[in-house]
Amino acid sequence: MDVLYFAWVRERIGLPKEKVETSAATVADLVEELRGREERYAAAFADLSAVRVALDQELSDFDAPLSGVREVAFFPPMTGG
């Protein structure tokens, strides 16, 4: 699946997107796999209360299943203007 990173999440990881092969059942499982890769992922996902997720461009939760999902995007909360 494609995993996209935006704003400071992208800056900490150093990539705007990547293809990820995963057996993760949920978004939270995917985050744990990514955290285990290397320190930059651990830093980006250290505080999940500061990160939002979208599955196939729909806002979602970290307990959402990944079955059938083609794209996961991680980004900081957005503020209104």
N, C-alpha and C positions, 0 to 999 in steps of 0.2 A: 504494500500500500504506500501511497505518498504521504509523507509527514511534512507539514509546513510549519515554519517558526516565524513569528512576527515580533517586531519592536525589540525590547531588551532580551526576550527569550532567544531571538535570532542572534543578537550580539553576544550573548554568553556561550551559545553553542557554536557559533561561527559559521553557520550554514543557513540559507533561506529555506531549503527543502532537501529531502532525501527520500530514496526508496528504502523501505524497511520490510524485511521478511520477519514475520512474527507469528508466534503461536498464542499470543496474548488473547484472553477471552474478553477482557474489558479494557477501557481506557486506563484505569488504574494499573492493570497488569502491564500494559505497554509502557507506562511511565516508569514502573519498577525495572523493566528490561533496559530502558534507555538510561536510567540512573546508574545501572551497573556497568554500562559501557566504559565510561571514563569521567573524570572529575568535572569537565565542562557541562555534561548533562546533569550530574548531581547538583551542581550549582544552579542551573537553570530551573530545576524542579525541586529545589530545597523547600520552598513554601508554596504548596499548591493552592492556598487561599488567594495567592496573588496571580494565579494563572487561570485562564478560561480555555475551554476546548470546544471545537466545532467538528462534527462528523458530517462529511459530504455537504459542507457549508450550512449546517443547521446547528445552532447552539445546543450543547449537550452537557451531560454530567460525567464525572470520572467513573461512575459505576455502570455506564452505558456499555452494552455489548458491542464488539467490533465485527461480528459476523456480517459479511456482505459489504462492509464499509470500504470505500476506495481511497478516501482522503481524510486525514486527521490534521487539524490545525490547532496550534497552541499560541496563545497571545495573552497579553495583560488585559485586565478589565478596561473597558472603554468608559469614558466619562462624557456626559452630554455637554453641549455647548450652546 
